[in-house]
Amino acid sequence: MAKKKAPMEISVKMDKKIWHTYVVNIGEEFMINTTWVVQDEEHLSFCIGEIREIYGKKTNLVVGLCADTSHRYGGGLYNYTGKAKDDPIQLLQLCVGSHCILYNLDDVNYSRRGFMTNIKHKVLKGFLYDKHTTVVGVGIKEVAEKLERETGVIIKNPVELRKLAEAEKSLKGNNVSGSKLADLAKLVLGEPMHFVKPKKTTWWSDEDDASGDPLLSKDLILYATVEALLAYEIGSKLLRCSYR
C-alpha cells in the first residue's frame, strides 16, 4: 500500500516593518508576500500598482481569486442569521505570482457586531474590470455575481478553473465538475500541493494592530493566502496549456 503523503508545510510570519504585511512560506517552493488591506483605497492602489509594475501594466494578468465570510469561523460575524449561501462576502483573496492581497469588504471596526459596507471600492472595481485582468477561481461565476450584487464590483473576465481542467487533454478521464479547490490542486499541480485546512480556525487574532484595531488570525491569513495561490497556480498552468 502506498504511503499517504503528508500535507505540505506552511507557515506565516508578520513583517513588523510593513503595515499589515505577512510572509507566508508554502513548502520549499513558495514564499508569498501577503498584504491585508482594510477599507483603504490608497493602500489598495499602492499594492495593485506594485503588482502591475512587477508583472506588467499592459499585459494580461492572471489573478487567482477566492472569497470568504467570517460567519463560518470562531469569533466571526455574530449577528448574521441568514442562510449560509447568503452569507455576505467579507474577505477577497487575490493572488498574482508571489503577491497576495487580502481585501476586507467590510469595516473591521463594525464586523464584530454586524456586516457593514458603505465604501465604493473604486480601486477594486478598476482592477477587476480591467481588460488586462483575467480572474480565475472555483465557482467564479457565482462569486462574481454575488460580488456585483453586494458591492457593485464587476469581474470583467472571470474564468472557471473546473472548465479549464475539463478542457485539458492530459486530465481527460477525471471528473472535475464538482471538484473543490484542494482537489483541483492535487490533480493539476501534483500531490505535493496537497493541504488540509483546519476545521477550527478563528477569524480574529487575540492581538490588535498598532492602532488598536483587530487583526485577522494568523491561521486565517495563512490559509487565505494558500487558497488564492492555488487558484493562481492552477489557472496559470491550465491557461498556458490551452494556448499550446
N, C-alpha and C positions, 0 to 999 in steps of 0.2 A: 504494500500500500504506500502510495506516495506521501511523503511528509508534507503536511499543510504548512504553507509559508506564513510567517508572522506578518502582521500589518507593517507598513513602512514606518520608520521612526520619524516623528515630527516634534518640533519644539518651537517656543516663541519667547522672545525677549524684547522688552520695551527699550527703545532708543531714547534715553533721557535727554539727549541734546536737541532732538527734533520733536516738535509738538505732535502728540498723538500718533507717533510712528513706531512701528514694531518690525523686528527682523524675524521671519519665520523660516526655519530650516526644515526641508522636507526630504527625508532620505539623505543620500550623499550627493544628489544631483542638483537640487533646487534651493536657492536662498532668495526669498521673496521680501521685498520692502513693502510693507503694508501700512497705509495711512488711513486712519479713521477720521472722517470729515463729518462734523455736526453742524448742519444748517449754516454753513459759512460759504457763501458764493465765491469770495475772494480766495479762500483756501482751496476749494474745489477747482477753481480756474487755474490756480498755480499747479496743482497736481496733474490736471489734464494737459496743461501746457508743457509740463516736463515730459510727459509720455509722448506727446506729439514731437517734441524736439528730439527725443531719442529714437523713436520708431518711424518718424516721417510725417510731415504735415499734409502732404498731398498724395499719399499712398494709402491703399486700402489697409485699414487697421482691424484686425480680428480682436474682438473683446469677448472674453468669457463672462457670462452673467448668471448669477443666482440671486434669489430673493428670499428673505426670511421675516418672521414676525416673532416677537418675544412671548406671545401667548402660550407657546408650547414649551417654554423653558421655566426653570425655577426662578422666582423673583421677577417674572416678566410683567406683562400687561395685566394688571389686576382687575380693572373694571370692564373689560371686554366680555360680553356674554353671548355673542353671536356664534354661528356655526363655524367650524374650523375652516371650511372652504371660503368663508367670507372674512377671515382674519385680514385686517389691513396690513399691507406691506410696510415694514418699518426699516428694514435694512437692505440696501442693494449691495451686492458683492460684484465688483468689476475687476477683471484681471487682464493685463496685457504684458506678455513676456514675464519679466521678473518684478513687475509692479502691480500692486493690488490696491484698490480704493474701496473702503467700506463706507458707504454713504448713508447716514441716518436721514430718513424721510420725515421723521418726527423730531420734535424738540426734546432732548433728553431730560430737561427740567420738568417736563409735563408727562413724559411717557410712563412714569411710575404710577400715575393717577389715571391716565386715560390717553387715548390717541389724539394727537393734535397735529395738523399740518396746514399752515397758512402761508407757506413760502412758495414762490412762483417757480422755483427750480430752473431759472433761466439758463444757467451754465449746463446743467444736466440735459436739458432739452436740446440745446445746441449740439452737444456731444453725441447723443444717441440718435439725433435726426440727421447728422452729417452723412452725406453721400459716400464719404470715405470710411465710414464705420460699419462693420459687419458684426452683429451681435449674435453669439452662439450660446445655446443653452438647452437643457432638457425641459420640455413643456414650455418653450419660449413663447409660443403663440398665446397661451393662457396668461403667462406672466405679463406679456406686452399689453394685452387687453386690460388686465387688472391695473397695471401701472398707469395706463392712459385714463382709465375711468377714475382712479383715485387721485391722480396728481396732474393730469394733462400732459405728462411726458410721453412722447411718441417714439417708438423704436422704428426707424425707417427701414432697416434691412435686418429683420430677425431671421435666423436660420436654425432649424430644429436639428439637434445632434442625432437623434434617433433616425431621422430621414437620411442624413448623411451616411450613417452607418449602414442602413438598408441598401443604399446605392453603391457601397464599396464592394467591389468584386471579391476581395480577399476575405470578406466577412460573410459571404454567401453561406446559407445553411444555419445561421444563427438568428433566432427570433429576438429582435431587439425592440419590437413595437411597444412593449410596456416596461422597458429597462429603466432602472434608476441610474443616476449619475455614476455611482460607485461601480455598478455592473458594467457600464459602458467603459469606464476607465480600465478595468481589468481586461476587457475584451479588446479594446483598441490600443491601449498603451502597454499592456502586459501585466503579469502578476505582481511585479514589484511596486506598481502604483496602487495596490490594494490598501484601503484604510478603513478603519471602523470608528464611527462617531459615537462617543459615549452617550448613553441614554439620559444620564443625569448631568446635564450641563446647565449652569446658571447663566442668565443673561447679563447680570451686573456683577462687577467686581466688588469686593469688600472695601476697596480703596477709591478715593476720589482723585481728580487731577489737581494741578496747582491752583486752579481757580475755584476749587471746591465742588465741581460738577462730577456726576457719576461717570465711571469708566466701564466699558464693556469688560466682561471677564476675559482672562487670557485664553481660556478654552474656547470661548466663542470666537475671539479674534483668530485663533489658530485654525479651527475647522471651517470658518467662513472663508479664510484665505485658501485653504486646501481645496474647497469646493469650487471656488472661482478659478483657481489654477487648473484643476482637472478639466473644467469646461473649456478653458482656453486651449489647453494642450490637445484635447480630443478634437476640437474644432479646427485647430491649425493643421493637425495631421490629416484629417479627413478632407479638408478643403484642398490641401496640396495634392492629395491623391486624385481628387475629382478634376484637377487641372491637367493631369497627365495625358 
